[in-house]
Amino acid sequence: MAQEETNNMLYHYTSVETLYKIFHNQENGYIKLRANLFMNMNDPLDCRYFIKEVRHILSEGNKHISEDEEKNIEKSMQNVGLPYFISFTKLKDSLPMWYMYGDKGHGVAIGFSKKLLKSAVGKFQTIGSKKNRIKNKNCFCRLCECKYWSTSEIKKDFVDKYNICFDENGEITSICEDDVCSLSYLIKHPSYKHEKESRIVFLDSSKSNELTYKELCIPLEAVEEIICGPCGDESFVRAILPPNYRDKVKSSEINYTDTPPQHQI
């Protein structure tokens, strides 16, 4: 059924070209998915929305907001670690998702076992020595479900609930400095609510944004199905996959074409 929500599966919409690269760069039974730096996401307020809304709420009553707000936000985020994301959705076959992330219907939606994704995230936590992981915060990798809070919800469920305020330097105080930044990569503007996004989050505490992506190794068996977009070529998608994965390809149930009909007069 089109637009179906799933509980045990998460879908990653992408292009056929990316699908080819994912499967043809596999090593030892693992594929790699790239996590993009938050600044390269399509939402220009990703990771900034929550912090800005908190500051906006606290500014009522003529409280001071620093002119360097954006710089302060970036600094606060770096203290916790710059976030990198791999985005997924609960939506199995969604026309808005096809258009926005699935090459306008010509791409694919890779369906992953949620359980095996969590397992891959858990294995990432064990990379390197425990001492270095803690020191560099390289052990932080989580599969999280996004929340879509309005300004009133942020005020009720965070600012009022935890008595958040400005300190004497005009900075946000909270039960813990990390709370604001930790929520910042999970809470998005309600206009994105239709995406029903879950994301794998990496935090890089190196305070350098030179790397534009990170990679997570995921076992091939985590891929349970590959849905060909409504404008895609299912036979071509099957042809570029390894033989034992061709039977996992399914067609979108959505009737859609990006070619307008030719009307005769």
HUNOR-V669801 format. One line per field, one symbol per residue. phi: phi as a letter, one per 30 degrees, with the letter a starting at -180 (. if undefined). psi: psi as a letter, one per 40 degrees, with the letter a starting at -180 (. if undefined). A space follows every 10 residues. Layout:
# HUNOR-V669801
phi: ???
psi: ???
This chain:
# HUNOR-V669801
phi: .didcbccbb ccdaddddee dddccdbhib cccccceedc ddddceiced dddddddddd jiddcddced dddedddddd kddbbccbbd ddabdedddd bchhjccbbd ccdddddddd dddddcdidd dddddchddd abcbcdcbcd eddddddbdd dchdadddci cdcadaeddd ddddccccde dceddhdcbd cccccdhbcd dcabbbdbde dddcabcddd cdcddddddd ceedcddddb cdcddabccd dcccc
psi: hifhiideii hhhaiddddd dddeeihfei ihihhiidee ieheeheddd ddddddddeh ffihhidfdd dddddddddd hhiiihiiie hdghdddddd efffeeaihh hihddddddd dddddehiid dddddefeeh hihihiighi ddddddecdd defiiiaeee ihiadhdedd ddddedhiie eededfhiih hihheefhfd heiiihhhid edhdihhhid eigdddddde iideedeehi iiehhiiehi ihhh.
